[in-house]
Amino acid sequence: MRRAPTVLHLDMDAFYAAVEQATKPSLRGKPVVVGGLGPRGVVATASYEARVFGVHSAMPTAQARRLCPNAAYLNPRFGLYRRVSEVVMGLLRELSPLVEPLSLDEAFVDLEAGDTGPPAGEWSAADARAVGERLRRDIRTATGLSGSVGLAGSKMLAKVASEQAKPDGLVMVPPGTERALLAPMPVRTLPGVGPATGQTLRRAGITTVGEAAEAGEAELVRLLGRAHGAALHLMALGVDERPVVAERDAKSVSVEDTFDVDLTDRTRIHAEIARLADRCVERLRGAGRSGRTVVVKVRNYDFTTLTRSETLRGPTDDPAVVREAAARLIEGVDTTAGVRLLGVGVSGLVGFAQEDLFAQTAALAPNGEGTAAPDAARPPGPTSPSEAAPAAGETVGHRLPPGRDVRHARYGPGWVQGSGLGRVTVRFEGPGTPPGRVRTFALDDPELELSEPLLPWEGTSGGRSDGQRSEPAIRPKDMFSSDTGAPVSDVSRP
């Protein structure tokens, strides 16, 4: 444990919803819910205005609509969130080379490993607080968003502190006060205490961190086993020696989709598996990795879930290989009763593709010589349907989830508020404009096309109300004296 609170934990406030509010002026100060919008959709993030009504992440979207029917419900734009995250993570890397990203909006930083303050071992609480406050100011200046900061002598306490700091605050845990802070908190606050462990402890009469500490190591070992019980006892005493690790090496890459209606048609299931395999390979290549084990995940109509895997002779990032392996795996699964969810993943990752002729799929020519399938035959695999890159001049067609970015030849950039019955409603505004006007068009209007999203710091100078875009009022490169750093790794959605 450290003598100064030099472990920093940053957690951006309602990140996805906050980005949407920053880029859509008409939603600022209003409830916003980001997530899946279908009958089986789940909330990814809710703005603080929506949380007042009881909406929270991981809640079924249908339940959220009942609690807060007047909120704006938007499909996530993960490409945009990643671009904003790169700027935030770049600011963290300016503080220290030891930055441990947990997700797009959350990370630990070891301040003593950087050169923004005193030498290691000479930091004071005041030094750490000054760095934390400066970071919060820099994030707001660079992105227009707010983040909450926790400072402590360990990762566990820094995360607890940032949770207490929400929203838009800073909480510091001075060394020596850890046990007093933790004692009244629920035992689920401790890392490694999930539903099953929590239930075991509750049956033993242990519901708070203080009660876990008083129970003693021997009792916790009896209840949970030696390794888990001993580690939990140390955590309950406020002791956490885990270091900040700069690179968290991913063990697998995967994608999955939940369907609004259970799938029973085998042709459709095979088509979905092929599409998921292409998306998985695109994500795999984006991370500069390859893998040797292909995994297929199937969740049936009754929520029973099974996985099937096949290990290749060597690692690959060839989409044809992953597609064929996934097709073989799904062929052995009975899907006649209906499939609720499908997923494709690749594990056993390495940093390069070690091609193995016998592990690769090839189309055999008449003379018996193998010819590799060209990449051009592979259909593009967007991260999500709402993120597919628009083709030049592509009209909106039917790809119109609420929140989708569009551009009109006369009215400029805007976003879809809703569509149906052959019509689409668009609000024309951007990050730097006042709340914009709403207009309705035919779905096949040739002047309306899909467009790339604007970043929160992009917008129209002069506050034009017609939605026409001019040069960004602030350019990202104006804000930094050095590069913002490499993108963070792709992660599971919250």
C-alpha positions in Angstrom: 0.0 0.0 0.0 1.2 3.5 -0.8 1.9 6.4 1.5 0.2 8.8 -0.9 -3.0 8.5 -3.0 -1.2 8.2 -6.3 -3.5 5.6 -8.0 -6.1 7.5 -10.1 -9.3 6.0 -11.4 -11.2 7.9 -14.1 -14.8 7.1 -14.9 -16.5 9.2 -17.5 -20.0 10.3 -16.5 -22.8 8.4 -18.4 -20.4 8.3 -21.3 -22.4 7.1 -24.3 -25.4 9.2 -23.3 -23.2 12.2 -22.6 -21.6 12.0 -26.1 -25.1 11.9 -27.6 -26.1 15.0 -25.7 -22.9 16.8 -26.6 -23.5 16.1 -30.3 -27.3 16.7 -30.3 -28.1 20.1 -28.6 -31.8 19.4 -28.4 -31.1 16.5 -26.0 -29.0 18.5 -23.5 -30.6 18.4 -20.1 -33.1 15.8 -21.2 -33.4 12.1 -20.5 -31.4 10.0 -23.0 -31.2 6.2 -23.2 -28.6 4.4 -25.4 -28.9 0.7 -26.2 -30.7 -1.9 -28.1 -34.1 -0.7 -29.3 -35.7 -3.9 -30.3 -38.1 -6.0 -28.2 -35.1 -7.7 -26.6 -32.9 -4.7 -26.4 -30.9 -3.8 -23.3 -29.9 -0.4 -21.9 -26.2 0.3 -22.4 -26.2 3.8 -20.7 -28.7 6.2 -19.4 -28.2 9.9 -18.8 -28.5 11.2 -15.3 -31.8 12.8 -16.3 -33.1 9.3 -17.2 -31.7 7.7 -14.0 -34.0 9.9 -11.9 -36.9 7.7 -13.3 -35.1 4.5 -12.3 -33.5 3.7 -15.7 -30.1 2.0 -15.4 -27.6 0.0 -17.5 -28.4 -3.7 -18.2 -32.1 -3.0 -17.8 -34.4 -4.3 -20.6 -35.2 -1.4 -22.9 -38.9 -2.3 -22.8 -38.8 -1.8 -19.0 -37.0 1.5 -19.4 -39.6 2.8 -21.8 -42.3 2.1 -19.2 -40.4 4.0 -16.6 -39.4 6.9 -18.8 -41.5 7.0 -21.9 -40.5 10.6 -22.8 -36.8 9.8 -23.1 -34.8 9.8 -26.3 -34.0 6.2 -27.2 -31.0 6.0 -29.4 -28.9 3.2 -31.1 -25.3 3.3 -29.9 -22.6 4.8 -32.2 -19.5 2.9 -31.0 -17.3 4.3 -33.7 -17.9 7.8 -32.4 -17.5 6.7 -28.7 -14.1 5.1 -29.6 -12.9 8.3 -31.2 -13.8 10.4 -28.1 -12.2 7.7 -25.9 -8.9 8.0 -27.8 -8.7 11.7 -26.9 -9.5 10.9 -23.2 -7.0 8.1 -23.0 -4.4 10.3 -24.7 -4.7 12.8 -21.9 -4.2 10.0 -19.3 -1.1 8.9 -21.1 0.3 12.4 -20.8 0.2 11.9 -17.1 1.9 8.5 -16.9 3.0 5.6 -19.2 1.1 3.2 -16.8 -2.5 3.5 -18.0 -4.8 0.5 -17.6 -7.9 1.0 -19.7 -10.9 -1.1 -18.4 -13.3 0.1 -21.1 -13.9 3.0 -23.5 -14.7 5.3 -20.5 -12.8 4.0 -17.6 -9.1 3.5 -16.7 -6.5 3.4 -13.8 -3.4 5.6 -13.9 -0.3 5.2 -11.8 0.7 8.8 -11.2 4.1 7.9 -9.6 5.2 6.3 -12.9 4.9 9.6 -14.8 6.9 12.8 -14.8 4.0 15.3 -14.1 4.8 15.6 -10.4 7.4 14.8 -7.7 9.7 11.7 -8.0 8.2 8.4 -6.9 7.9 8.1 -3.2 7.7 11.9 -2.7 4.1 12.6 -3.7 1.8 14.2 -1.2 -2.0 14.2 -1.1 -2.0 17.8 -2.4 0.1 16.9 -5.4 -2.2 14.0 -6.3 -5.3 16.2 -5.9 -3.8 18.9 -8.1 -3.2 16.4 -10.9 -6.7 15.0 -10.6 -8.3 18.4 -10.8 -6.2 19.4 -13.8 -7.2 16.2 -15.6 -10.9 16.9 -15.1 -10.4 20.4 -16.5 -8.4 19.1 -19.5 -11.1 16.5 -20.3 -13.8 19.1 -20.3 -11.8 21.5 -22.4 -10.9 18.8 -25.0 -14.2 17.0 -25.3 -16.9 19.0 -23.5 -17.6 16.0 -21.3 -17.2 15.4 -17.6 -15.4 12.6 -15.8 -15.3 11.6 -12.1 -11.9 10.9 -10.5 -11.0 8.8 -7.5 -7.5 9.0 -5.8 -6.2 6.4 -3.3 -3.3 4.2 -2.5 -4.7 1.2 -4.3 -6.8 0.3 -7.3 -9.8 -0.9 -5.3 -10.0 2.2 -3.2 -9.5 4.5 -6.2 -12.5 2.9 -7.9 -14.6 3.2 -4.8 -13.7 6.8 -4.6 -14.6 7.6 -8.2 -18.0 6.0 -7.7 -18.5 8.3 -4.7 -17.4 11.3 -6.8 -20.1 10.8 -9.4 -21.1 12.8 -11.2 -18.4 15.3 -12.2 -16.4 15.2 -8.9 -13.2 14.2 -7.3 -12.9 12.1 -4.1 -9.6 11.3 -2.4 -9.0 8.5 0.1 -6.1 9.5 2.4 -3.9 6.6 3.4 -4.9 5.2 6.8 -8.7 5.9 6.4 -9.4 2.9 4.1 -11.0 0.6 6.8 -13.3 3.4 8.1 -14.5 4.2 4.6 -15.1 0.6 3.6 -16.7 -0.8 6.8 -20.3 0.3 6.2 -20.3 -0.5 2.4 -22.1 -3.7 1.1 -19.8 -6.6 0.8 -20.5 -6.7 -3.0 -18.3 -3.5 -3.2 -15.2 -5.7 -3.0 -13.7 -7.1 -6.2 -14.4 -10.7 -6.7 -17.7 -10.7 -4.8 -20.4 -11.6 -7.3 -24.0 -12.8 -6.8 -22.9 -16.4 -5.8 -20.2 -15.3 -3.3 -22.5 -12.5 -2.0 -25.3 -15.1 -1.3 -22.8 -17.4 0.5 -21.7 -14.6 2.8 -25.2 -13.4 3.4 -26.3 -16.8 4.6 -23.4 -16.6 7.1 -24.7 -13.2 8.3 -22.0 -11.1 6.5 -23.5 -8.3 4.5 -21.0 -5.4 4.9 -17.3 -5.0 4.3 -16.8 -4.3 8.1 -18.5 -7.6 9.0 -16.3 -9.5 6.5 -13.2 -8.0 8.2 -14.5 -8.9 11.6 -15.3 -12.5 10.6 -11.6 -13.1 10.1 -9.5 -14.9 7.6 -10.2 -18.4 8.9 -14.0 -18.0 8.6 -13.8 -16.6 5.1 -11.5 -19.4 4.0 -14.0 -21.9 5.5 -16.8 -20.3 3.6 -15.1 -19.6 0.3 -12.0 -21.7 0.0 -8.4 -20.7 0.8 -7.4 -18.5 -2.2 -10.7 -16.7 -2.4 -11.3 -16.3 1.3 -7.7 -15.1 2.1 -7.8 -12.5 -0.8 -11.3 -11.3 0.3 -10.1 -10.8 3.9 -7.2 -8.6 2.7 -9.6 -6.6 0.6 -12.0 -6.1 3.5 -9.1 -4.7 5.5 -8.4 -2.2 2.7 -5.3 -4.0 1.5 -4.9 -4.2 -2.3 -1.5 -4.7 -3.8 -2.5 -5.1 -7.4 -0.3 -3.0 -9.7 -1.6 -0.8 -12.6 -0.9 -2.8 -15.7 -0.4 -0.8 -18.9 -1.3 -3.6 -21.3 -4.3 -5.8 -20.6 -3.8 -8.6 -23.2 -7.1 -9.7 -24.6 -7.7 -13.5 -24.5 -10.4 -13.5 -27.2 -12.3 -11.4 -29.7 -16.0 -12.1 -30.2 -19.3 -10.6 -31.5 -22.9 -11.6 -30.9 -26.4 -10.5 -31.8 -29.7 -11.0 -30.1 -32.7 -11.3 -32.5 -36.1 -9.7 -32.1 -37.7 -12.9 -33.3 -36.3 -16.4 -32.6 -34.6 -17.8 -35.7 -35.6 -21.3 -36.9 -34.8 -21.2 -40.6 -31.4 -22.9 -41.1 -30.5 -20.9 -44.2 -31.0 -17.6 -42.2 -29.0 -19.0 -39.2 -26.1 -19.9 -41.5 -26.2 -16.5 -43.1 -26.1 -14.8 -39.7 -23.2 -17.0 -38.6 -21.3 -16.0 -41.7 -22.0 -12.3 -41.1 -20.9 -12.6 -37.4 -17.7 -14.4 -38.5 -16.8 -11.5 -40.9 -17.5 -8.9 -38.1 -15.3 -10.9 -35.7 -12.4 -11.1 -38.2 -12.7 -7.4 -38.8 -12.4 -6.7 -35.1 -9.6 -9.2 -34.9 -7.6 -7.5 -37.7 -8.3 -4.1 -36.2 -6.5 -5.3 -33.1 -3.6 -6.6 -35.1 -4.2 -10.2 -33.9 -4.9 -13.7 -35.2 -6.2 -16.8 -33.4 -6.4 -20.5 -33.6 -9.7 -21.4 -31.9 -13.1 -20.5 -33.4 -16.0 -20.5 -31.0 -19.8 -20.4 -31.8 -22.3 -19.4 -29.1 -26.0 -20.3 -29.3 -28.7 -19.1 -26.9 -32.0 -21.0 -27.4 -35.5 -19.8 -27.0 -35.6 -21.0 -23.4 -32.4 -19.1 -22.5 -30.2 -22.2 -22.4 -26.8 -21.3 -23.8 -24.2 -23.6 -25.4 -20.9 -23.1 -27.1 -19.0 -25.2 -29.6 -15.3 -24.7 -30.5 -12.8 -25.9 -33.1 -9.1 -25.5 -32.8 -7.2 -24.9 -36.1 -3.7 -26.1 -36.9 -2.4 -22.6 -36.7 -3.5 -19.0 -35.9 -5.3 -17.1 -38.7 -7.1 -13.9 -39.5 -8.5 -15.2 -42.8 -12.3 -14.5 -42.9 -12.9 -17.6 -45.1 -11.3 -19.9 -42.6 -13.3 -18.5 -39.7 -16.5 -18.6 -41.7 -16.1 -22.2 -42.6 -15.1 -23.3 -39.1 -18.1 -21.5 -37.7 -20.4 -23.1 -40.3 -19.1 -26.5 -39.3 -19.8 -25.8 -35.7 -23.3 -24.5 -36.1 -24.1 -27.5 -38.3 -23.8 -29.7 -35.3 -26.2 -27.7 -33.2 -30.0 -28.4 -33.1 -31.7 -25.1 -33.7 -35.2 -26.4 -34.6 -36.8 -25.0 -31.5 -35.6 -21.4 -32.1 -32.5 -19.4 -31.6 -32.5 -16.2 -29.6 -28.8 -15.2 -29.8 -25.9 -16.2 -32.0 -22.2 -15.3 -31.5 -18.8 -16.0 -33.1 -15.5 -15.6 -31.4 -11.8 -16.3 -31.9 -9.5 -17.2 -29.0 -5.9 -18.4 -28.6 -4.7 -15.0 -29.9 -1.2 -14.1 -31.1 0.2 -10.9 -32.6 0.6 -12.2 -36.1 -1.0 -14.6 -38.6 1.1 -17.7 -38.9 -0.4 -19.1 -42.1 -0.8 -22.9 -42.2 -1.7 -24.3 -45.6 -3.6 -27.2 -44.0 -5.5 -25.0 -41.7 -6.7 -22.6 -44.4 -9.7 -23.0 -46.6 -9.0 -22.9 -50.4 -11.0 -23.3 -53.5 -9.6 -26.2 -55.4 -8.9 -25.6 -59.1 -9.5 -28.4 -61.6 -5.8 -29.2 -61.6 -5.9 -29.7 -57.8 -4.0 -26.5 -57.0 -5.4 -24.4 -54.2 -6.3 -20.8 -54.9 -7.1 -18.6 -51.9 -10.4 -16.8 -51.9 -9.9 -13.1 -52.5 -10.6 -10.7 -49.8 -12.7 -8.7 -52.2 -15.3 -11.5 -52.0 -15.8 -10.9 -48.3 -18.7 -8.6 -47.5 -18.0 -5.7 -45.2 -18.7 -6.4 -41.5 -19.6 -3.3 -39.5 -19.3 -3.3 -35.7 -23.1 -2.8 -35.6 -25.8 -2.2 -38.2 -26.0 1.5 -37.2 -22.3 2.0 -37.8 -21.9 0.6 -41.3 -19.8 3.1 -43.3 -22.1 4.9 -45.8 -21.2 4.6 -49.5 -20.8 7.8 -51.5 -24.2 9.2 -52.2 -26.0 6.4 -50.5 -29.6 7.3 -49.7 -31.0 6.5 -46.3 -33.1 3.6 -47.5 -34.2 1.5 -44.6 -31.0 1.8 -42.4 -32.7 4.3 -40.1 -32.3 3.6 -36.4 -33.0 6.6 -34.2 -29.8 8.7 -33.8 -28.4 7.7 -37.2 -26.4 10.5 -38.8 -27.6 11.9 -42.1 -27.0 14.8 -44.4 -29.5 16.7 -46.6 -28.3 18.5 -49.7 -30.1 21.7 -48.7 -30.3 21.5 -44.9 -26.9 20.0 -44.0 -26.1 17.5 -41.3 -28.7 16.1 -38.9 -29.9 12.9 -37.1 -32.8 10.6 -37.4 -35.5 11.1 -34.8 -37.8 8.3 -36.2 -39.1 6.7 -39.3 -42.0 4.7 -40.6 -44.7 4.5 -43.2 -42.3 5.5 -45.9 -41.3 8.7 -44.1 -38.3 9.8 -42.0 -38.1 12.6 -39.5 -34.7 14.4 -39.1 -33.6 17.1 -36.7 -30.9 19.3 -38.3 -28.3 20.3 -35.7 -24.8 19.7 -34.7 -22.5 20.0 -31.7 -21.9 23.7 -32.2 -25.4 24.8 -33.2 -28.5 25.7 -31.2 -31.3 23.1 -31.1 -32.2 22.5 -34.7 -35.5 22.3 -36.7 -37.3 19.1 -37.4 -38.3 18.2 -41.0 -39.9 15.1 -42.5 -38.9 13.5 -45.8 -39.8 10.6 -48.0 -37.5 7.6 -47.3 -36.3 7.6 -50.9 -35.6 11.4 -51.0 -32.5 11.6 -53.3 -31.2 14.7 -51.4 -31.0 12.8 -48.0 -28.0 10.5 -47.5 -26.2 8.7 -44.7 -23.2 10.6 -43.2 -20.4 10.2 -40.7 -21.0 11.6 -37.2 -19.6 14.8 -35.9 -17.3 14.8 -32.9 -18.5 16.7 -29.8 -15.9 19.4 -30.4 -16.9 19.8 -34.1 -19.7 22.2 -35.0 -20.6 25.3 -36.8 -19.1 28.6 -35.7 -21.4 31.4 -35.5 -24.4 29.3 -34.3 -26.1 28.8 -37.6 -29.6 27.6 -37.2 -30.0 26.1 -40.7 -27.9 23.1 -39.8 -25.2 23.9 -42.4 -21.8 22.8 -41.3 -18.8 25.1 -41.4 -15.2 24.6 -40.1 -15.0 23.1 -36.5 -14.9 25.8 -33.9 -12.2 23.8 -32.1 -9.7 21.4 -33.7 -8.4 18.4 -31.7 -4.8 19.1 -32.7 -5.1 22.7 -31.2 -5.6 21.2 -27.7 -2.5 19.1 -27.3 1.3 19.6 -27.5 1.7 15.8 -28.2 -0.1 13.0 -29.9 -3.1 11.7 -28.1 -1.9 8.1 -28.1 -3.1 4.8 -29.6 -6.7 3.7 -29.5 -7.9 1.7 -26.6 -8.7 -2.0 -27.2 -12.2 -3.0 -28.2 -14.3 -4.2 -25.2 -17.6 -5.7 -24.4 -20.6 -3.4 -24.2 -21.7 -2.6 -20.7 
